[in-house]
C-alpha cells in the first residue's frame, strides 16, 4: 500500500501520531533516568529500585515517580546546570589568564616589553587587574 492510497484512510496521520508518542515516551524515560542518576541524595539501592520499577511496570512507574519525586526534578536539573556553568566559568578564567593580579600585570608587562601593546593599554590592563 503506497502513501497516496493510505492517506485517505488516516493511516498516515495515525502513523505520525504513533511516531510522536514513541519519541515522547523515550524522551520521558531519558529524563526520568537522568534524574534518578543525577540525584545524590538517593542511595544505590533506591536508584536500583526506581530503575527496576520504571522498567518492569513502565507506565505506572513513570507516573509514581513523577508524583513522588517530580517536585525536585527541576531543582536537581537547575543545580546541575549551575555547577556546569561554574565549572565552565572557572575554566575560562584559568585559560584566559584571569588568575591573580600579579600574573595579569606580568603578562601585560611582557606584552608591553614585546611592543604588542602601548603604555596606555598597559595602564588600562594594570588598572583592570587591580580592581
N, C-alpha and C positions, 0 to 999 in steps of 0.2 A: 504494500500500500504506500503510495507516494505522499508527500507532504500536501500536495494540492488536493488530492482526493479525500484526505482525512481531516482537512481543515474545517470543512463544513460540519462535521460531527462534533467538533470541540475537542478532538483528541490532542491537537497541538497545544491548545490552551491548558488542557489538563496536564500535559507533559511539562509545560513551563511551570505550572503551579507545583507539581511534584518535585521538579528540579530545585525550585526556590526553597521549598520546605526541607529538602535534603541538605542544601547548603546551610540554611539556618540551623538545622539540627546539629550539624558538625561544628558550626560556629559556637553554639551554646556549649557543646561538650568541651571545646578548646578553652573557652572562657572559664568554665567550671573547674576543669583540671588545672588550669593555670592558677586559679585562685586557691585551690587545695594545696598545691605545692609552693605557692608564694607565702602562705601563712606560716609564720614562725612560731605561733602560739600552739598550733596543733602538734601533737606527738606523732611519731611514725605510725603507731597503731591506729590512731584516729584517721590519719591520712589514708591508710590501707582500708579501713572500714568504709570511708566515703567513696573511695575509688571502686571498691567491690560493689557497694550499694548502687552506685550510678551505672556500673557495667552490667550487673545482674538484673536489676529492675530499672531500666533507663528512665522511663517517663516519671515514675514515682520517685526515683532517686533524685532527679533534677528538681522536681517540684519541692520535695522535702528539703533539699539543700538550699534552694532559693528562699524558702520560708525560714529555715533555721539560721542560715548564715548570710543571707543576701544583704542584710544591712551593712555588714562590714566589708563587702566586696569593693565598693568604691573607695573606702578609706585605705584598704590594702593596695589597690591599684595606684592611688594618688601618692602614697608613701614610697612605692617602688619607683614611680616616675620622678619624685623629688630626689630620691637617692641617686638615680641615674643622672639627673641634671647636675647635682652637686659633684658627682664624680667627673662628669664631663667638664664642668667649670674648673675644677682643680687641675685637670689635665691641661686645659687651655692655659691657665695661669702658669703652670710648670713649664710648658713648652714655649710660651711666649716670653719667658724671662721675667715674669711677674713675681719674682721671688722677693728677697728683702731689698730695701732701698740701696744698700751699698753695692749690691750686684748690678742693679739697674744703672746706677751712676757710673760704675766702672765700665759697663757696656757702652753707655753713652760717651764716656771719655775716650774709649777705644775708637768709636765711630768718629769723634771729633779729631783725634790724632791722625786717623787714616784719611781725613778730608771728605768723608761721606756726608757729614753734616757741618753746618757752620756754628759759630758761637751762640747765636740766638736760639737755634734749635737745641743745642746742648743745654742752655739755661732753662728752656721750656721743659725738656725731659727731666732735668735735675729737680725742678720745682714740682713736677708731677710725681716723681719718685718720693719726694719728701713729704708730700701732702697725704 
